[in-house]
Amino acid sequence: MSEKSSNKTPPAKAGNSRDDRLKAALKANLARRKSQAKARASGGAGTGGTSDADTKQNKG
């Protein structure tokens, strides 16, 4: 019986680290999306996007 209670402790720690990773990923994603929205609103090209000129060049 004491083994079962000791086995429950490590998954709780793993769950916390998973939550921390998810929170960090969400925060980074929101920051990236916010900066992209600002770039689009100000008329900038944005990050990671292609403009019409880039698309026309690639097509030939």
C-alpha distance (Angstrom), angle and dihedral (degrees) to the residues before:
residue distance angle dihedral
M1 . . .
S2 3.79 . .
E3 3.82 89.6 .
K4 3.81 91.7 61.4
S5 3.78 93.4 54.6
S6 3.80 91.8 48.9
N7 3.82 90.7 49.8
K8 3.81 91.1 57.9
T9 3.80 94.0 61.7
P10 3.85 100.3 67.6
P11 3.84 96.1 52.4
A12 3.80 89.9 52.6
K13 3.80 89.4 56.6
A14 3.80 90.4 46.8
G15 3.79 89.2 50.5
N16 3.79 91.0 53.3
S17 3.77 92.7 50.3
R18 3.80 89.4 48.4
D19 3.78 90.2 51.4
D20 3.79 89.9 48.6
R21 3.81 91.2 50.9
L22 3.80 91.3 48.2
K23 3.80 91.9 48.9
A24 3.79 91.0 49.6
A25 3.81 92.1 48.0
L26 3.80 91.6 48.5
K27 3.78 91.8 48.9
A28 3.81 91.8 50.0
N29 3.80 91.5 46.7
L30 3.80 92.6 50.5
A31 3.80 91.7 47.5
R32 3.80 91.0 50.5
R33 3.80 92.7 48.0
K34 3.79 91.2 47.2
S35 3.80 92.1 52.6
Q36 3.81 90.3 47.3
A37 3.80 91.0 51.4
K38 3.82 90.9 49.8
A39 3.80 90.6 50.2
R40 3.80 91.7 50.3
A41 3.80 92.8 46.6
S42 3.79 92.2 50.7
G43 3.81 91.6 48.7
G44 3.78 95.3 -106.9
A45 3.78 122.7 142.6
G46 3.80 92.5 -112.7
T47 3.76 126.7 -140.0
G48 3.76 121.2 -63.2
G49 3.78 95.3 -0.2
T50 3.78 128.6 116.5
S51 3.75 123.8 -127.9
D52 3.80 125.2 -142.5
A53 3.81 90.1 -100.9
D54 3.80 91.4 55.8
T55 3.78 91.7 48.4
K56 3.81 93.2 49.7
Q57 3.81 91.8 48.7
N58 3.79 92.8 52.0
K59 3.80 93.3 49.2
G60 3.76 92.0 56.5
